[in-house]
């Protein structure tokens, strides 16, 4: 029995090491060299589909996120990814029905975000909407800005990024589904603005505010409380972006120190860059850098330009 246990432990260690290596390859491979990896994807997805969401091995959803980002880079419209929507969404559904705040839940939201952004047909959008609408209804019914974020069932940051992607890529569907779900668009718009306090990335905060502006417009333009909160949040975004130079230097220094102490996976520049692009209009996506960061000054200028026309006289 001890011998079998030792063998099982050794096999698990080899498997985990192989998975980490594979994730590293997916994060660093050039799109021009990705043909064999893309060709392997159907077999891998079929293998994952045999496992319920809760029993996926550690790293499985990391692999899928990196694969989806690679598909987008190889084919900017992500057309080859469309035929895999059903199995991927089924895996996401299984993970979301399990533990709501584990890492698989966050990665399921990341997968949903990419699939939502590149849903190029009504059929693909309808498939993603089947998961999005229940999440929207739950957020409207249960989220309170006054309650600690830990009390909410799902991780709020990736959920808000999902809503932003919905608005950026499918604005008509976004507004229609929010109108159906919300008794007051003005209240939901204010809820989005309040949620900005929970977010740190400039891109995510700007995208949330833009989505709130769209809902406020549909809900009658927003009252004085809404505009006071929007202007305060916008000022905080501008201030955060202006401080970014020093903070980025600090982050890079800390990353260099950590690298000297331990071996780690390559930075997920491709997938993190895609998750930001999903929330932004086409013209801002040109500001994506090779390290997965975005030109935040351009994002702030875009936000201010979006804000100005809606300001009350």
Secondary structure as UniProt FT lines:
FT   HELIX           2..28
FT   HELIX           31..33
FT   HELIX           35..49
FT   HELIX           53..55
FT   TURN            58..59
FT   HELIX           60..74
FT   TURN            76..77
FT   HELIX           79..84
FT   HELIX           85..96
FT   TURN            100..101
FT   HELIX           103..117
FT   HELIX           122..142
FT   TURN            145..146
FT   HELIX           149..151
FT   HELIX           156..169
FT   HELIX           171..181
FT   HELIX           185..195
FT   HELIX           196..198
FT   HELIX           202..218
FT   TURN            219..220
FT   HELIX           224..242
FT   HELIX           244..261
FT   HELIX           269..277
FT   TURN            278..279
FT   HELIX           282..285
FT   TURN            286..287
FT   TURN            290..291
FT   HELIX           296..308
FT   TURN            309..310
//
